[in-house]
Amino acid sequence: MRLRRIGLAVALLLASAGCGVAGGETSSVSGKDHLVVGVSKDQPGLGFRDSSGAYKGFDIDVARDVARRLGAKHLTFKPLTSGQREAALRGGDVDMIVSSYSITQERKTQVVFAGPYYVAHQDTLVRAGETTVRNVRDLRGKRLCQVTGSVSWRRVTEERKIAARLVPASSYGECLDDLVSGKVDAISTDDLILAGFAAQRGNQVRFVNAPFSDERYGVGLRPGDIRGCEDINKAITEMYQDGTAATLLKRWFGSTGLNVTTTVPQFEGCG
């Protein structure tokens, strides 16, 4: 009887210590000392790895700032492609994702989104000498880069019923190479992504400057992490109110000529 009581007490103690993930850590991003953040490694201005292996960009700085406001002391960045994001969150490979991750109804059925931390607008990038593309409708019949896991191409061919010819690619970095080499005629995605590429390739490419949708960048979280979502929304609000967001946007996009927004975005809600 005494041994049974001892065993029960030990079981209860282990259960209370293991309410989160292994090691007794909470499953929420809130209160964690170490966070693993999914990011891009090839998006200039947003998330990229430089020659020394360091991660840099607007998304990287946002991740650092949000993590600091959550109380995390250590960050590990894990590069992910667009097609890997939901599985990485649901499988526990990362704690959150800050990677130009557009909030969509379909994705909200798989993960929790905090934010948005920025609202971008979809636009189009073409080669510098291309004069026939003046807006999204002019992509009809053109070779449009189709990144696996991205929803941007769907806004062209499915939402607007524009019969572009899709050319698959694994990343927007690959798209940029294909655009410059002539394999594709256009890249259509968020203006922050395109601004980074345009700055990188100088006079080889040009903005069409005809935005046609809102792209709400969210912080992706594991399903059920409502506490983390609410705390991140508070952190994002503070980031805009104290001027940090404006400073970061100017740092990464101030020289591109892109008009950026420096007011607190309208949040989606965490329910």
N, C-alpha and C positions, 0 to 999 in steps of 0.2 A: 504494500500500500504506500509506504513511504517512498519507495523507488518510483512508483507511478506518479506520485505528486511531484517529485523532483523532475521527472521526465516531462511532465506537463508544463512545469515552470520554465524549463529550458526551451521547450517548443514555443511558448508564448514570447519569450525573450527574443528568440531568433526571428519570429514572425514580425515583431515590432521593429527590429533592427533592419529587416529586409523589405520594408514597404516600397522601396524604390528599386534601383538597379543594384548590381553586384557591388559589394563594399559598403552597403548601407547608405549610398547616396540617393537623394531624391530623384524621381524620374522627370521632374520638372527642371527647366533651365534656371528657374528661380532658386537661389540658395546654393547652387553648385559652385565649387571652387575652381573646377577645370571644365571648360566647354570645348567640344569639338564642333567646328563650324564648316559646313560645306560651302565652297566658293568656286568661282571660275578661275582659270589660270591663264586664259588667253584672250581676255576682253580688255583692251587698252582703256585706261581711265576708270574702269569699273572694278575689275578683278583680274590681275595678271601677276605672273612670277617673273621677276627681273633676272638679269644675268647672274646675280649672286644667290638666287634661289629664294629671295624674300618676296612675300606677297604684298602687293600695293594696289591702290585704287580707291574709289569712292565707297564701293561696297565693303572693302576690307576695313576702311576707317570707320564706317558705320557699325560694322560688327564689333570692332574694338571698343567704340564708345558705348554701345548698348550693353556689351558684356561688363564694362567697368561700372555702369550704373546699376546693373544687376548684382554687383558684388563679386563677380568672378575675378580671380587673380591670374589665371593661366588660360591661354587660348592655343588650340592646335587647329590649323587650317587644313582641310582635306579637299583636294580638287575633285570636282564632279562635272560630268557633262550634263546637258539638259535632260537627257533620257534617264539619268541615274538618280535624280533627286528624290522622287517619292519613295523608291525602294530603300535608299540610304536612310531616310528618316524613319520609315516604318520598321526597318530592320535594326535600328539602333546604332548604325555606323556613325551617325552624326547627331548632335543635340539640336542644332538649328541650321538653317540655310539662309545665307545672305548672298544672293547671286542673280540679280536682275530677274527675280522669280515672280512673274506676273500672277496675280490672284485671279483665278477663274472658278466658275461654279463647279466644273469637273474636278479640278484639283482640290477644292474645298471638301469634296467627299472622301478624300484620301489623307489629307493632312490639315493641321490647324494653321491659320495665317494670322500673325500679328501685323499691325500696320494698316495701310501702306506707309513705308518710310519715305517714298517719293512716287509721284505720278508722272511718268514719262509719256511720250506720244509717239506712235508708230509713224515712221517716215521711210524714205527709200534712198539708197546709195547706188550710184551708177559710175561707170568710167567717166573720166573728165571730158572725153570727146563725145559722149552720148548726148544728143540734143532732142531725141524723139520722146523721151520720158519726162513729162512735166507734172504728172500726178499718178495716183495709183491705177487709174483706168488705163493708162498707157502701157501697163505691164501685160496687157493681153497679147499672147503669142510670144512674149519674151521668156528667156530662161531665168527662172527665179530660184535662188538658193533655198533649199528645204533642210533645215537643221533638225535632226532627230530629237524629239522630246520638246521642241519649241512649238508654241501656238501661233507665232507671228505669220507664217505662211498661210495658215488657215483663215486668217482675217482677210487675206487677199482672195484666195481661190474658193473658199467655202462661204464666208460671210458676205462678200461682195460679188461672188460669182464671176470673178475675172479669170479667164482661161489662160493663165500663165503656164509655162512648161516647167515643171518642177525638176530640179537637179539636186539629189540628196547630198548631204554633207554631215559630218559628225559634230562640227562646231562652227561658230561664226568666224574664228580665225581661219579655218579652212575655206569658208565662204569668201573671205577677203582675198585670199590667194587666188581662188578660182575667178573672182571678178577681175582682178588685175591681169591675169593670164588670158582672159577671154573665154573661159569655160562656162561662165554664167554671165547674164546681162545685168542683173540687179540683185541687191540684198534689201529686203524690207523687214525692219524690226525697230526696236525702241531707239529714239533719237539719242539717248545717252550712249548706247552701244555704238551707234553710227558715228557720233561725234568723236569718240575715242579712236575709231578706225580712221576717220578722215584726218585727224591730227597726225596719225602715225604714217599715213601714205601720202601726205602733202597734195601735190597737184595731179596725182594719178587718179583720184576719185573726186566726186562732187555730191553734195546734198541736193536732192530734188526740192527740199523745203516745201513739202505739201503734206503736213501731218493729217492723219485721218482716224486716229483712235486714241483712247486713254489706256495706258499700261500701268497698272497699280503694282508697284514693287512691294511684296510682302516678305516678312521674315517667316520662313517655313518652320513649323514645329511638329513634334510627334503628335499623333491623334490623342486627344484628351488633355493636353497641357494648357488648360484654360488659365491657370494661375500664371504660367509663364507668359501667355499672350497678354494678359492684363498688365503685367509688370513691364513688358516690352513696350506696350502702347504708352505707358507713363514715361518710360525712358525716351521714346521718340518725341513726345511732346516737349520734354525738357530740352532735348537736343535742338529743337527748332527755337524754343523760347529764349535760350541763352546765346543764340547766334552760332552754335557749333555747326549746324547743318549748312548755313549760308557760307561759312568759312570753308567747309569741305567741298561744297559745290563750286566755289570760286577756285579752289586749289586745283581741281581736276578738270573743270570745263570752262574756266574763265577766259582762256585764250582761243576757244573754238568758235566764239560768236553765237553760241546757243543761248537762248533765253531760258533761264532756269527759274523755278518757283521756290521761294524761301519761306512760305507760310505753312503752318501745320496741316498735313493732309487730313481729309475726312476718313476716319477709321471705319473698318468693316464691321467691327464687333466680334467678340470672342465666343459667342454661344454656339 
